[in-house]
Structures are given as C-alpha cells and as structure tokens.
Amino acid sequence: MKKLLLLAVFASALISAEKGWYVGIDGYKTRSNITVSNGAVSEKQNLKRNSKTLKAGYYVSQQGRANIYYQRSDTMDDTNGYLYGLGYDYLIGSYPLKPYFGVLLGYSKYSQPDLTMDGGFIGANMGLNYAFGENFSLEGGYRYMRSNASGDFTSSASKAKVDALKNWYVGANYKF
C-alpha cells in the first residue's frame, strides 16, 4: 500500500511537471508576398524585414502547448507592422530535442503614410525545440501564413493585398 501511494505521488509530480505557463521571444527575417494592382495591371512584390515576437502560453501536456503572441516588424523608414493571434504546437517525443509542428490564427496590420493594410491570417509552423532542463528551451523553425490583409493607397487608385507571410526564426522560452 505504501509503495502504491508513493508511486501515485511520484506520478502526479511528473504530470504536473509537464504542464505549466511559459513565455518566449523569437527573432527572425520575415518575407511578405504582396500584390499591388491598379485596374488591369498588377505587380507582385516581396518585402523583407526584421521581426520580433513575444508570446505567452501554457503547456497543456508534454506534447502540447497553446499560446498567444504579438509580432512587431521593423520595416522601411516610416512603415509600421504588427500581428497578433493564437497558436498551438504539438511537440513530438519525450527527449530534450523535440521536433514540433503547429497552427496559427490571427490578425495583422501594416501602415505607411499612403497605405494601411489589415486582415486575418491562418498558418502553420514547424521546427525543433531543445530543452535545457525543465524551465529553459531554445527553438528554431519556419512559419508560413496565408493572409487576406488588403488596403487602398490614398495617393492613387492602386490597391495592395498581402498574399503570404513567411519567416525563419530562432527563439527562447522560459517555463514557470
């Protein structure tokens, strides 16, 4: 009976160690595929910029974590960009090095003096996470997001639409 009670206490400690709140930060390069059109003429553009993401979330198990995040983009001189949303990642395995894949859903807004684009996005990510003990981990991966963000130029009859956002990233997480 004592062994069974000791086993139950040990098992509950392991389960609770798997769950917990965490915060993280990522840094990376983001590429936006944008279509600019004016009537019958359209042009595809690829914009590159530095981005940073702050996230807070909860490990629901050893293999799953949910998060909310805010990403800020350093774009051209007078352009501001951000996105925020929800994500869920599935971590594969029980070793310190775990591949993962996940889904993203959110809202984005980019503005410059003569254009504001905003709209929703849905995406996926995959990467590798390496845990240094129970509280600290590093990760790197790739995100791809399809977007319906669009807007009109104030200085002309042109329109712009964000087709996709893509980024490679490196980040760190701390689990409480």
Disulfide bonds with the S-S distance in Angstrom:
none
